Amino acid sequence: MAPGRRAAVAAVAALAALAASLGLVLSTQGAADAVDREYPWHRDIVATVFWVGEVFDSSAIDGSQVVSAYDSNWMNNYGGCDGVLAGGTCQTEPRDASNGYFPRNMTPRQNPFYLDLPFDDINNDEAFARRGAVVPWANDPGYAGRAQDRGFSFMKNRWVQMEKGGHVCYGQIQDAGPGEYNDAGYVFGADNRRPANSRFNGAGMDVSPALAGCLGFQQINGSQEQVNWRFIEERNVPNGPWRKIVTTSPVVPF
């Protein structure tokens, strides 16, 4: 590490420690960007579509996107149904490049390019207990020392790069799933491991309608599309519609 970079990392770490001592929360993505890290690709992963406000099984604990693993008031904080309300039901809609894949029937207050991955580092006790050991950025500035803080997520707002058929898109993690919530071997592994989840065609992630449109999914509520994905530091995310609104909100506990 070059001396200038080392000094910058030390300065950010000192600032993060000072903020923590004062009870403040720094932007985790901005702090983490002081660290250079290349993340491995996860290839040919089934990705299903979900959206804020969707209720696909009201009897299941994970059957509603009115809330998320990291936001007990997700739908309201997002700005409403990320699609179309029809008979009181929040339904999805096609997205295209003409308006940057944004919804046409509402104005989101958070990034419509969102996704989930099956590692809930807040609500799953096993995932929470080991997040300090398995999350690659757990000791980066802005994260170091927070492993036992239930009000702080190592996953929420992190950026992910995705590609499919020549399309390259970016999104932020805002929920956990599908089907599994402690699948660290797949989420953080470097061996292209398959997801532990056996539901939804073995899906390893859910993506928003904006991401589905951007990636060129053939169905607006697809359940068999395959993508390649990897984590990426925010400073390496290029300009695009995914940067029009960047979500920075903290965990909203249940």
C-alpha positions as CSV (number, residue, x, y, z in Angstrom):
1,M,0.0,0.0,0.0
2,A,1.4,3.4,-1.0
3,P,2.2,5.8,1.9
4,G,-0.5,8.2,0.8
5,R,-3.1,5.5,0.7
6,R,-1.9,4.2,4.1
7,A,-2.3,7.6,5.6
8,A,-5.8,8.0,4.1
9,V,-6.9,4.6,5.6
10,A,-5.5,5.6,9.0
11,A,-7.3,8.9,8.9
12,V,-10.6,7.4,8.0
13,A,-10.2,4.7,10.7
14,A,-9.5,7.4,13.3
15,L,-12.5,9.4,12.1
16,A,-14.7,6.3,12.4
17,A,-13.5,5.6,15.9
18,L,-14.1,9.2,17.0
19,A,-17.6,9.1,15.5
20,A,-18.4,5.8,17.3
21,S,-17.2,7.3,20.6
22,L,-19.6,10.2,20.1
23,G,-22.5,7.9,19.2
24,L,-22.5,8.9,15.5
25,V,-22.8,6.7,12.4
26,L,-20.7,7.4,9.4
27,S,-21.6,6.5,5.8
28,T,-20.3,2.9,5.7
29,Q,-19.8,2.9,1.9
30,G,-17.7,6.0,1.9
31,A,-15.5,4.8,4.6
32,A,-15.0,1.3,3.1
33,D,-13.9,2.8,-0.1
34,A,-10.5,3.5,1.5
35,V,-9.8,-0.2,1.0
36,D,-8.9,-1.7,-2.4
37,R,-10.4,-5.2,-2.8
38,E,-11.3,-7.4,-5.8
39,Y,-14.3,-9.6,-5.2
40,P,-14.9,-13.0,-6.9
41,W,-17.6,-13.6,-9.5
42,H,-20.6,-15.9,-8.8
43,R,-21.6,-17.2,-12.2
44,D,-24.9,-18.6,-13.6
45,I,-26.9,-17.8,-10.5
46,V,-30.7,-18.0,-10.8
47,A,-32.2,-14.6,-9.9
48,T,-35.9,-14.0,-9.3
49,V,-37.7,-10.7,-9.4
50,F,-39.2,-9.1,-6.3
51,W,-40.4,-5.5,-5.6
52,V,-41.1,-3.2,-2.7
53,G,-44.8,-3.8,-1.7
54,E,-45.1,-7.3,-3.1
55,V,-46.9,-9.8,-1.0
56,F,-46.6,-13.3,-2.5
57,D,-47.5,-15.3,0.7
58,S,-49.0,-13.5,3.6
59,S,-48.8,-16.5,5.8
60,A,-45.0,-16.9,5.4
61,I,-42.6,-15.0,7.6
62,D,-40.6,-14.0,4.5
63,G,-43.6,-13.6,2.1
64,S,-43.9,-9.9,2.1
65,Q,-41.8,-7.1,0.7
66,V,-43.7,-4.4,2.6
67,V,-40.9,-4.8,5.1
68,S,-37.3,-6.0,4.6
69,A,-34.7,-7.7,6.7
70,Y,-33.1,-4.3,7.3
71,D,-36.1,-1.9,7.3
72,S,-39.3,-2.5,9.2
73,N,-41.0,0.3,7.3
74,W,-39.5,-0.4,3.9
75,M,-42.5,0.3,1.7
76,N,-43.2,3.7,3.3
77,N,-39.5,4.7,3.4
78,Y,-39.1,3.7,-0.3
79,G,-42.1,5.8,-1.2
80,G,-44.8,3.3,-1.8
81,C,-45.5,0.4,-4.1
82,D,-42.6,-0.1,-6.6
83,G,-45.0,-0.8,-9.4
84,V,-48.8,-0.5,-9.9
85,L,-51.5,-0.7,-7.3
86,A,-54.4,-2.8,-8.7
87,G,-57.3,-3.6,-6.4
88,G,-55.2,-2.8,-3.4
89,T,-52.4,-5.2,-4.6
90,C,-49.0,-4.0,-5.4
91,Q,-48.1,-5.5,-8.8
92,T,-44.9,-5.2,-10.8
93,E,-44.6,-3.5,-14.2
94,P,-42.2,-3.6,-17.2
95,R,-39.2,-1.3,-17.1
96,D,-37.1,0.0,-19.9
97,A,-34.3,2.4,-20.7
98,S,-36.5,5.3,-21.8
99,N,-36.7,6.6,-18.2
100,G,-33.7,4.8,-16.7
101,Y,-35.7,1.7,-15.7
102,F,-37.5,3.8,-13.0
103,P,-41.1,3.1,-12.0
104,R,-43.7,5.1,-14.0
105,N,-46.5,5.2,-11.4
106,M,-44.6,6.5,-8.3
107,T,-41.5,8.5,-7.4
108,P,-39.1,6.4,-5.3
109,R,-37.2,8.0,-2.4
110,Q,-34.6,5.3,-2.4
111,N,-32.6,3.6,-5.2
112,P,-34.9,1.4,-7.3
113,F,-31.9,-0.7,-8.3
114,Y,-32.0,-3.0,-5.2
115,L,-31.5,-6.7,-4.5
116,D,-31.1,-9.2,-1.8
117,L,-28.6,-12.0,-0.9
118,P,-29.1,-14.9,1.5
119,F,-27.1,-13.6,4.5
120,D,-29.2,-11.7,7.0
121,D,-26.5,-10.3,9.4
122,I,-29.1,-8.6,11.7
123,N,-32.0,-11.0,12.3
124,N,-30.4,-14.4,11.8
125,D,-28.6,-15.2,15.1
126,E,-26.1,-17.6,13.4
127,A,-25.2,-15.1,10.6
128,F,-25.0,-12.2,13.2
129,A,-22.6,-14.3,15.4
130,R,-20.2,-15.0,12.6
131,R,-20.4,-11.9,10.4
132,G,-17.3,-10.4,11.8
133,A,-15.4,-13.5,10.6
134,V,-16.9,-14.1,7.2
135,V,-17.8,-10.7,5.8
136,P,-14.7,-9.6,3.8
137,W,-15.1,-5.9,4.8
138,A,-15.8,-6.6,8.5
139,N,-12.5,-5.0,9.6
140,D,-12.5,-2.1,7.1
141,P,-12.8,1.5,8.3
142,G,-16.5,2.2,9.1
143,Y,-17.2,-1.5,9.9
144,A,-14.4,-2.4,12.3
145,G,-15.7,-2.8,15.9
146,R,-19.3,-3.0,14.9
147,A,-19.7,-6.8,14.8
148,Q,-21.8,-6.9,18.0
149,D,-24.0,-3.9,17.1
150,R,-27.4,-5.2,16.3
151,G,-28.5,-1.8,14.9
152,F,-25.8,-1.8,12.3
153,S,-25.8,-4.0,9.1
154,F,-22.6,-5.0,7.2
155,M,-24.9,-5.8,4.2
156,K,-27.4,-3.0,3.8
157,N,-26.5,-0.5,1.1
158,R,-23.5,-2.5,-0.2
159,W,-23.1,-2.4,-4.0
160,V,-23.2,-5.4,-6.3
161,Q,-22.3,-5.6,-10.0
162,M,-24.3,-7.9,-12.2
163,E,-24.1,-9.0,-15.8
164,K,-26.3,-11.0,-18.2
165,G,-26.0,-11.4,-21.9
166,G,-23.8,-8.4,-22.4
167,H,-25.8,-6.2,-20.0
168,V,-23.9,-4.8,-17.0
169,C,-25.9,-3.2,-14.2
170,Y,-25.4,-2.3,-10.5
171,G,-27.6,-2.3,-7.4
172,Q,-27.6,-2.0,-3.7
173,I,-28.5,-4.7,-1.1
174,Q,-31.7,-3.8,0.8
175,D,-33.0,-7.2,1.9
176,A,-32.0,-10.8,2.7
177,G,-33.0,-14.0,0.9
178,P,-34.3,-15.8,-1.0
179,G,-35.0,-18.9,1.1
180,E,-31.8,-18.9,3.2
181,Y,-30.4,-16.3,5.6
182,N,-27.0,-17.7,6.7
183,D,-25.5,-18.9,3.4
184,A,-22.0,-17.4,3.9
185,G,-20.3,-20.1,1.9
186,Y,-22.1,-19.0,-1.3
187,V,-22.4,-15.3,-0.6
188,F,-18.8,-14.7,0.3
189,G,-17.0,-17.8,-1.1
190,A,-14.5,-17.6,-3.9
191,D,-15.2,-21.1,-5.3
192,N,-18.4,-20.3,-7.3
193,R,-20.4,-22.4,-4.8
194,R,-24.1,-23.0,-5.6
195,P,-26.7,-21.4,-3.3
196,A,-27.9,-23.6,-0.4
197,N,-31.5,-22.5,-1.2
198,S,-33.6,-25.1,-2.9
199,R,-36.7,-23.0,-3.3
200,F,-37.6,-20.8,-6.3
201,N,-35.5,-22.9,-8.8
202,G,-32.5,-22.7,-6.4
203,A,-32.4,-18.9,-6.7
204,G,-29.4,-17.2,-5.2
205,M,-30.7,-13.7,-5.3
206,D,-33.7,-11.5,-5.9
207,V,-33.5,-8.4,-8.0
208,S,-35.8,-5.4,-8.4
209,P,-37.8,-4.6,-11.5
210,A,-35.3,-1.9,-12.4
211,L,-32.5,-4.4,-12.3
212,A,-34.6,-7.0,-14.2
213,G,-35.2,-4.4,-17.0
214,C,-31.6,-3.3,-17.0
215,L,-30.3,-6.9,-17.3
216,G,-32.8,-7.7,-20.1
217,F,-34.9,-10.3,-18.3
218,Q,-37.4,-11.9,-20.6
219,Q,-40.2,-11.9,-18.0
220,I,-41.2,-9.0,-15.7
221,N,-41.6,-11.6,-12.9
222,G,-39.0,-14.0,-14.0
223,S,-38.0,-17.0,-11.9
224,Q,-35.5,-18.8,-14.1
225,E,-33.1,-16.0,-15.4
226,Q,-29.4,-16.5,-14.7
227,V,-26.9,-13.8,-13.9
228,N,-23.3,-13.3,-12.9
229,W,-22.6,-11.1,-9.9
230,R,-19.9,-9.9,-7.5
231,F,-19.6,-7.3,-4.8
232,I,-18.0,-4.0,-5.8
233,E,-16.8,-1.0,-3.8
234,E,-19.0,2.1,-4.3
235,R,-16.2,4.2,-5.7
236,N,-15.8,1.7,-8.6
237,V,-19.5,1.9,-9.5
238,P,-19.7,3.9,-12.8
239,N,-22.3,6.5,-13.5
240,G,-25.7,5.2,-14.7
241,P,-29.3,5.2,-13.7
242,W,-28.4,3.3,-10.6
243,R,-26.7,6.4,-9.2
244,K,-29.6,8.7,-9.7
245,I,-30.7,7.9,-6.1
246,V,-28.3,6.2,-3.8
247,T,-29.7,4.7,-0.6
248,T,-27.8,5.6,2.5
249,S,-30.5,5.0,5.2
250,P,-29.5,2.9,8.2
251,V,-31.2,-0.1,9.7
252,V,-34.8,0.4,10.8
253,P,-35.3,-2.3,13.4
254,F,-38.5,-4.2,14.1
